[in-house]
Amino acid sequence: MKTPMLFLSLMMACLCLNQTAQAGATYYYKDVTDTNPKTSGLWIDYCKSFAKNCGKPAADEWCKIRHGSKSAGSISFSQKTLKSPERSCMVGKNCAQSANTCIATPAGGCGGFTKIVCRVKDGEVLLWSKPKKPGSSNYLDICNKWGQGAACQKDVATRFCQASNYTLDSFKVKGGLNTNFLDEPNYLVCQKCSGFEFIKCRKHY
């Protein structure tokens, strides 16, 4: 049975969500396929610069431009041989300048892509180790209020994640902690009670 301890804190508690034990984000990804990629009506050139950095460097740059900071680069691509009157433009360059374009001849001479597959961040999972109750130096109890059963632990973990606009991914319970209840004042402390070993929160981009 849990034994409460009443005490008056001598320090003002922080009103923000106490997540100082947060670990780095773990990202999860999706693959996005761009078919026959073009810019300004011209094929994306197979080379990032004139006859240099061909294939993956050009595909990576395309993914970066298309998907910004979420891009993890290209994972595959397919080359296309261009023929007159087709033209290509080096990715990220001003296509109005002839130095950045390639004009194919009937025999070929220029290359583009039939597809580029970009790996893009689709969301993240954050880990909080032994999370504390917001505004308290004590650990977060698995219950919302005093006297509730262990069935409330998922609800508490869910609300913890929702406070930062995340959804619950998973959690693990740990005993022997001094805890505060989510819906009780912070001076109500449960000694050697059940809190969380960790809470993982997920966000979809």
C-alpha positions as CSV (number, residue, x, y, z in Angstrom):
1,M,0.0,0.0,0.0
2,K,1.3,3.5,-0.8
3,T,2.0,5.8,2.1
4,P,1.6,9.5,1.4
5,M,3.8,12.2,2.9
6,L,2.6,15.8,3.2
7,F,5.2,18.5,3.1
8,L,5.4,22.2,2.1
9,S,8.0,23.0,-0.6
10,L,10.5,25.7,0.3
11,M,11.1,26.5,-3.3
12,M,8.9,27.7,-6.1
13,A,8.2,24.8,-8.5
14,C,8.7,25.3,-12.2
15,L,5.3,25.4,-14.0
16,C,6.7,24.0,-17.2
17,L,6.8,20.4,-18.2
18,N,9.8,18.8,-16.5
19,Q,11.4,16.9,-19.3
20,T,15.1,17.4,-18.5
21,A,15.8,13.7,-18.8
22,Q,14.9,13.8,-22.5
23,A,17.1,11.8,-24.7
24,G,17.8,12.6,-28.4
25,A,15.1,11.9,-30.9
26,T,14.9,8.7,-32.9
27,Y,13.5,9.3,-36.3
28,Y,11.5,7.1,-38.5
29,Y,11.3,7.5,-42.3
30,K,9.3,7.0,-45.4
31,D,10.5,6.7,-49.0
32,V,9.1,9.2,-51.6
33,T,9.5,8.4,-55.3
34,D,9.8,11.3,-57.7
35,T,9.2,10.1,-61.3
36,N,10.8,11.9,-64.2
37,P,12.0,14.8,-62.0
38,K,12.2,18.1,-63.7
39,T,12.7,21.8,-62.9
40,S,11.5,24.7,-65.0
41,G,10.3,22.2,-67.5
42,L,13.8,20.7,-68.0
43,W,15.0,17.3,-66.9
44,I,17.2,17.2,-63.7
45,D,20.7,16.6,-65.0
46,Y,22.4,13.4,-64.0
47,C,25.4,15.4,-62.8
48,K,25.3,18.0,-60.0
49,S,28.0,20.0,-61.8
50,F,29.3,19.9,-65.4
51,A,30.5,16.2,-66.0
52,K,31.2,15.9,-62.2
53,N,29.4,14.6,-59.1
54,C,27.1,12.5,-61.2
55,G,24.4,10.0,-60.0
56,K,23.9,10.0,-56.2
57,P,25.3,13.5,-55.5
58,A,22.8,15.0,-57.9
59,A,20.0,12.8,-56.6
60,D,20.9,13.7,-53.0
61,E,20.8,17.4,-53.9
62,W,17.4,16.9,-55.5
63,C,16.0,15.3,-52.3
64,K,17.5,18.1,-50.2
65,I,15.8,20.8,-52.3
66,R,12.5,18.9,-52.5
67,H,12.2,17.9,-48.8
68,G,14.5,20.3,-47.0
69,S,15.7,19.4,-43.5
70,K,13.6,16.2,-43.5
71,S,15.6,14.7,-46.3
72,A,18.0,11.9,-45.5
73,G,19.3,11.8,-49.1
74,S,18.5,9.4,-52.0
75,I,18.4,5.7,-51.6
76,S,18.0,4.8,-55.3
77,F,17.7,6.4,-58.7
78,S,17.5,5.5,-62.4
79,Q,19.3,7.2,-65.2
80,K,17.7,8.4,-68.5
81,T,19.6,9.2,-71.7
82,L,18.2,12.3,-73.2
83,K,17.9,12.9,-76.9
84,S,17.1,15.9,-79.0
85,P,15.2,18.1,-78.4
86,E,15.3,17.2,-74.7
87,R,17.3,19.4,-72.3
88,S,18.5,19.1,-68.8
89,C,19.4,21.5,-66.0
90,M,21.8,20.9,-63.1
91,V,19.9,20.6,-59.9
92,G,19.6,23.8,-57.9
93,K,21.0,26.0,-60.6
94,N,19.4,28.8,-62.6
95,C,18.1,27.1,-65.7
96,A,17.8,30.4,-67.6
97,Q,21.6,30.4,-67.8
98,S,22.9,28.2,-70.7
99,A,26.0,27.2,-68.7
100,N,23.7,25.2,-66.3
101,T,21.9,23.3,-69.0
102,C,22.7,20.5,-71.4
103,I,21.1,20.3,-74.9
104,A,20.9,16.7,-76.1
105,T,21.8,15.7,-79.7
106,P,20.0,13.0,-81.7
107,A,22.7,10.7,-80.5
108,G,22.2,11.7,-76.8
109,G,24.9,13.5,-74.9
110,C,22.9,14.5,-71.8
111,G,21.5,12.5,-68.9
112,G,18.6,12.8,-66.6
113,F,16.7,10.7,-64.1
114,T,13.6,8.5,-64.7
115,K,13.1,8.4,-61.0
116,I,14.7,9.4,-57.7
117,V,13.7,7.8,-54.4
118,C,14.2,10.0,-51.4
119,R,14.3,8.9,-47.8
120,V,12.4,11.5,-45.8
121,K,11.8,11.8,-42.1
122,D,8.2,11.0,-41.3
123,G,8.2,11.4,-37.6
124,E,10.2,11.1,-34.3
125,V,10.1,9.2,-31.0
126,L,11.4,10.9,-27.9
127,L,12.5,9.1,-24.8
128,W,12.1,10.4,-21.3
129,S,13.9,8.4,-18.6
130,K,12.3,8.5,-15.2
131,P,10.0,11.4,-16.0
132,K,9.1,13.8,-13.3
133,K,5.8,15.5,-12.7
134,P,5.5,18.9,-14.2
135,G,6.6,21.5,-11.6
136,S,8.0,18.9,-9.2
137,S,11.3,17.4,-8.3
138,N,9.6,14.1,-7.7
139,Y,8.9,11.4,-10.2
140,L,5.6,11.1,-12.1
141,D,3.3,8.5,-10.4
142,I,1.6,5.9,-12.6
143,C,-1.8,7.1,-11.2
144,N,-3.6,10.4,-11.8
145,K,-4.8,10.6,-8.2
146,W,-4.3,8.9,-4.9
147,G,-5.9,5.5,-4.5
148,Q,-6.3,4.7,-8.2
149,G,-5.3,1.3,-9.4
150,A,-2.5,0.5,-11.9
151,A,-5.0,0.5,-14.8
152,C,-4.5,4.3,-15.0
153,Q,-0.8,4.1,-16.0
154,K,-1.5,4.3,-19.7
155,D,-3.7,7.4,-19.2
156,V,-1.0,9.1,-17.2
157,A,1.7,8.3,-19.9
158,T,-0.7,9.5,-22.6
159,R,-1.3,12.8,-20.9
160,F,2.4,13.3,-20.3
161,C,3.0,13.0,-24.1
162,Q,0.0,15.1,-25.0
163,A,1.4,18.0,-22.9
164,S,4.1,18.4,-25.6
165,N,1.8,17.6,-28.6
166,Y,3.0,14.1,-28.9
167,T,1.2,10.8,-28.8
168,L,2.1,7.8,-26.6
169,D,4.5,5.3,-28.1
170,S,5.3,3.0,-25.1
171,F,6.3,3.1,-21.4
172,K,7.7,1.0,-18.6
173,V,6.9,1.1,-14.9
174,K,9.5,1.3,-12.2
175,G,8.9,0.9,-8.4
176,G,10.7,2.4,-5.4
177,L,10.4,6.0,-6.4
178,N,9.2,9.1,-4.6
179,T,6.3,10.3,-6.8
180,N,3.7,12.9,-7.3
181,F,0.3,12.4,-8.8
182,L,-0.7,14.2,-12.0
183,D,-4.0,15.5,-10.6
184,E,-2.9,16.0,-6.9
185,P,-1.0,19.0,-5.4
186,N,2.8,18.5,-5.4
187,Y,3.0,18.5,-1.6
188,L,1.3,15.1,-1.7
189,V,4.2,12.7,-2.1
190,C,4.1,9.0,-2.3
191,Q,7.3,7.4,-1.0
192,K,8.8,4.3,-2.6
193,C,5.9,4.0,-5.1
194,S,5.5,3.2,-8.7
195,G,6.6,5.7,-11.4
196,F,7.9,5.2,-14.9
197,E,11.3,3.8,-15.9
198,F,10.7,5.6,-19.2
199,I,8.0,7.1,-21.4
200,K,8.4,7.2,-25.2
201,C,6.4,9.8,-27.1
202,R,5.8,9.8,-30.8
203,K,5.1,12.6,-33.3
204,H,4.1,12.2,-36.9
205,Y,5.2,15.0,-39.3
